[in-house]
Amino acid sequence: MKPDILEVQPQELTFLFELKKQSTCSIQMINKTDHHVAFKIKTTNPKKYCVRPNTGVIDPHSACEFSVTMQAPKVAPPDMICRDKFLVQSTYVPEGTKEEDVTSNMFVRDGKVVDEKRLKVILISPPDSPESSPINETLKIVQKDDDREVKDEIVQKHTSHSKVDEGMEMSKGDAKNVEVIKKEEPMKRKEEVVKRNEEPVKKKEEVVKKNEDYVIQNREFIKRNEESVQMNDMEVLRLAKAVEEMKSIVKGLESNLTEAKATILQLTEEKRSATQEKHFLQGELDLLRSKRHRAQVGFPLLFVFMVALVSLYFGYLLHP
């Protein structure tokens, strides 16, 4: 079975055909899978049609629409039949793939899952066109048939008169029946012609009805897109407000950070000065301790010296 990656609606491209006027139709693609899908649009007559966008990526469970513009035709095709075709290719791609990353090599079936859908081109005439209106065509055919029937009646009358002149015996009642039958025959022919021409009219009415349904679907799709755009606008406004709030918070944090840096520098300077004062006081304290130690060491020697002098003095006094 062929993979069904994208759902394409509608299955055909319908253009309103008018000479020397462009015509545009839109096609919707729906990704019902859980994967990201890349697509590419091709046509058998690229010079005649303009496709936008012709490549892209559709998110899972999302839809995308592409429009096809037919260039202004100069000549109407025979029987309003167009043999141009379009090809919609799709394949799975990894998340994060962008539109500019989509290339033709992605859709080569080299072990990949590639989905292809072919779309036909249908041309319809505008409802107010007198030349292409099916009703007017029917009336023209009926008028031609009427002319032929009048000629047949004249020939038949001429032959009937000639037969009467040649000696054919016919009663008046039979002649009346023959005239009634001859009058009924063209009416029957007209009815058959009208029935034959009602079929293309019905077909074109069905095509018009399909186009109306397609237009209604497009309007609903556009309405849904407008609602989603409005919701996206609201989300964008909310995000903008949130971004402004975050900016104000960041500014406040930056000012607090600047103040904290200034405070840290001030505390660092105070710490440095306190450390210097500490070292200075430590040096003074060490100097005082060294002086005190020297004072304690010198006091006993002086005491010994004084004791020695006193003892010598007393010795001298006591010596006879």
Disulfide bonds with the S-S distance in Angstrom:
none
